[in-house]
Amino acid sequence: MTTTAHALAGVRRVRVGTTNGPKITAAADAIRAYAPRAHVDGAAVESGVSDQPVGFAEIARGARNRAARAFALGGCDLGIGYEDGLVALPDLGCDPPELLNIGCAAVTDGERTSLGLSSGFAYPPACAARSASERSPIGDLFDALWAERRADDPAGPSGLGIGNIGKLSLGVLTRSEYARHAILCALVRLLHPDLYGVGSAESPARSGA
């Protein structure tokens, strides 16, 4: 249960570095748990990474860039960025290595940037390996595979609705809920500045944004 006695209680305006509806909803649901009156909107900004990020470093860099660039537009208390990508887990004895989708959220107040991760899930190998090797957006590959194998499902592009994880989980875990978890994890540092300290959260300047 939350109370108003925390560092985010005064937040009134939040900008998310995307125009994607489910991601904006994820940010709004996360921040309004702490700042119920906050206005949350989105803006088109560049991620600064490839259309299909691969590896933790690139995924996190995309999230940080989106957060910093959204904040730099001005008129907000927080900037939020979210980026999905593929991460290989080579130590599981799998050949080829298991590829998991991981989402990273970044939240900045202009002085500090805090990161949080989503849970991970595996895409079907038919699209995951190709996406990682060719850097082809996995959403397009997955939508094509889903349309071929699940022709009875009339759902449109997953990126605009329940998401790939929404389809794979049969609607139990939607894309917005998946991203919300990462954003909540990113907010932890900013909720407790006395525990983490200003210097322990990464600044936009040091992050390469």
VOGU-3710 file (C-alpha; in Angstrom, 3 decimals, decimal comma):
1> mtttahalag> 0,000/0,000/0,000  1,335/3,431/-0,894  1,119/6,683/1,043  1,621/10,312/0,060  4,775/10,513/2,212  7,261/9,707/-0,543  9,471/11,531/-3,011  7,138/11,219/-6,010  4,009/12,597/-4,366  4,509/16,016/-5,966
11> vrrvrvgttn> 4,926/14,777/-9,540  2,389/16,472/-11,822  3,614/15,970/-15,396  5,330/12,945/-16,936  6,443/12,525/-20,519  7,111/9,124/-22,074  9,534/8,837/-24,979  7,115/7,098/-27,347  3,739/7,516/-29,008  2,889/3,835/-28,514
21> gpkitaaada> -0,405/3,618/-26,623  0,274/0,493/-24,507  3,612/1,881/-23,337  2,070/5,228/-22,379  -0,656/3,337/-20,507  2,030/1,332/-18,706  3,774/4,520/-17,572  0,502/6,135/-16,486  -0,550/3,095/-14,466  2,863/2,927/-12,798
31> irayaprahv> 3,268/6,595/-11,894  -0,340/7,156/-10,779  0,115/4,593/-8,033  2,331/7,254/-6,415  1,090/10,490/-7,967  -2,621/10,042/-8,735  -3,020/13,509/-10,246  -0,076/13,232/-12,625  -0,693/13,946/-16,291  1,121/11,460/-18,519
41> dgaavesgvs> 1,637/11,936/-22,251  3,955/10,654/-24,942  6,287/12,199/-27,492  8,086/10,821/-30,516  11,813/10,711/-29,780  14,708/8,729/-31,222  16,010/5,767/-29,257  19,514/6,107/-30,664  19,773/2,322/-31,062  18,835/-0,145/-33,795
51> dqpvgfaeia> 15,233/-1,003/-34,581  15,939/-4,386/-33,004  18,203/-3,991/-29,966  20,225/-7,031/-28,943  21,970/-7,354/-25,583  21,466/-5,634/-22,237  23,752/-2,690/-23,070  21,885/-1,665/-26,224  18,459/-2,178/-24,663  19,358/-0,035/-21,642
61> rgarnraara> 20,932/2,645/-23,837  17,737/2,914/-25,868  15,638/3,282/-22,724  17,979/5,932/-21,264  18,018/7,891/-24,504  14,238/7,896/-24,748  13,864/9,071/-21,145  16,477/11,828/-21,482  15,096/13,100/-24,784  11,522/13,076/-23,513
71> falggcdlgi> 12,580/15,060/-20,446  14,616/17,488/-22,555  11,446/18,599/-24,363  10,596/20,465/-21,163  7,466/21,014/-19,144  7,617/17,768/-17,181  8,822/16,486/-13,823  9,906/13,075/-15,107  10,911/11,563/-18,426  10,343/7,855/-18,993
81> gyedglvalp> 11,851/5,620/-21,651  11,131/1,991/-22,397  12,934/-0,332/-24,804  12,540/-4,030/-25,573  15,234/-6,253/-27,007  16,671/-9,733/-27,213  19,225/-11,131/-24,784  21,099/-14,385/-25,349  21,534/-16,666/-22,357  24,563/-18,739/-23,399
91> dlgcdppell> 25,138/-20,534/-20,092  22,048/-22,741/-20,222  23,620/-25,379/-22,428  21,262/-24,576/-25,316  22,474/-24,704/-28,896  21,703/-22,207/-30,279  21,636/-20,071/-27,117  18,234/-19,290/-25,644  17,032/-15,819/-26,627  14,776/-13,976/-24,218
101> nigcaavtdg> 12,915/-10,738/-24,740  13,753/-8,275/-21,962  12,243/-4,830/-21,453  14,180/-2,010/-19,821  12,638/1,147/-18,368  14,510/4,347/-17,552  13,134/7,198/-15,463  14,892/10,565/-15,167  14,217/13,745/-13,243  17,032/15,554/-15,046
111> ertslglssg> 19,537/14,832/-12,293  19,191/11,089/-11,836  18,322/8,241/-14,184  17,127/4,999/-12,683  16,700/1,697/-14,523  14,367/-1,259/-14,116  13,852/-4,505/-16,020  10,825/-6,532/-16,999  10,553/-10,274/-16,762  11,817/-12,246/-19,751
121> fayppacaar> 10,105/-14,547/-22,209  11,207/-16,603/-25,202  9,939/-15,897/-28,690  9,368/-18,832/-31,030  12,771/-19,850/-32,460  11,514/-19,335/-36,021  11,489/-15,570/-35,512  13,902/-15,033/-32,599  17,077/-16,302/-34,259  16,394/-14,432/-37,495
131> saserspigd> 15,626/-11,216/-35,648  18,856/-11,384/-33,656  21,053/-12,234/-36,640  19,495/-9,823/-39,153  18,449/-7,123/-36,661  14,959/-7,361/-38,156  12,214/-6,018/-35,833  10,893/-9,086/-34,076  7,381/-7,667/-33,864  6,985/-7,871/-37,645
141> lfdalwaerr> 8,405/-11,395/-37,781  6,209/-12,547/-34,913  3,071/-11,031/-36,416  3,753/-12,876/-39,684  4,340/-16,166/-37,879  1,229/-15,702/-35,733  -0,927/-14,924/-38,764  0,377/-18,067/-40,476  0,009/-20,444/-37,519  -3,011/-18,861/-35,778
151> addpagpsgl> -5,180/-17,895/-38,719  -8,304/-18,123/-36,539  -7,049/-15,213/-34,385  -8,335/-11,948/-35,928  -6,090/-9,727/-33,784  -4,126/-7,063/-35,651  -0,485/-6,007/-35,117  0,448/-6,992/-31,582  2,474/-3,839/-30,971  -0,689/-1,738/-30,929
161> gignigklsl> -2,713/-4,025/-28,676  -2,021/-6,693/-26,093  1,477/-7,226/-27,459  3,453/-10,291/-28,373  3,541/-11,436/-24,764  -0,214/-10,847/-24,635  -0,758/-13,210/-27,541  1,692/-15,812/-26,271  0,191/-15,748/-22,746  -3,343/-15,928/-24,204
171> gvltrseyar> -4,156/-12,493/-22,866  -3,118/-13,123/-19,257  -0,081/-10,790/-19,379  -0,588/-7,804/-21,672  2,112/-5,624/-23,150  1,195/-2,641/-20,996  1,289/-4,731/-17,821  4,611/-6,258/-18,859  6,138/-2,788/-19,342  4,528/-1,460/-16,140
181> hailcalvrl> 6,575/-3,892/-14,060  9,834/-2,534/-15,480  8,756/1,078/-14,906  7,793/0,335/-11,311  11,227/-1,214/-10,753  12,863/1,893/-12,228  10,893/4,153/-9,874  12,273/2,457/-6,748  15,443/4,565/-6,552  13,495/7,798/-6,965
191> lhpdlygvgs> 10,991/6,794/-4,295  13,757/6,471/-1,685  16,472/9,099/-2,299  17,587/8,803/1,320  18,404/5,130/0,827  20,033/5,335/-2,590  21,491/8,849/-2,608  21,762/11,180/-5,577  25,095/9,755/-6,669  23,962/6,142/-6,814
201> aesparsga> 21,525/6,642/-9,694  23,046/7,162/-13,106  22,971/10,698/-14,459  21,907/11,363/-18,073  25,360/12,775/-18,834  27,127/9,612/-17,703  24,616/7,351/-19,473  25,561/8,577/-22,936  22,112/10,012/-23,650
//
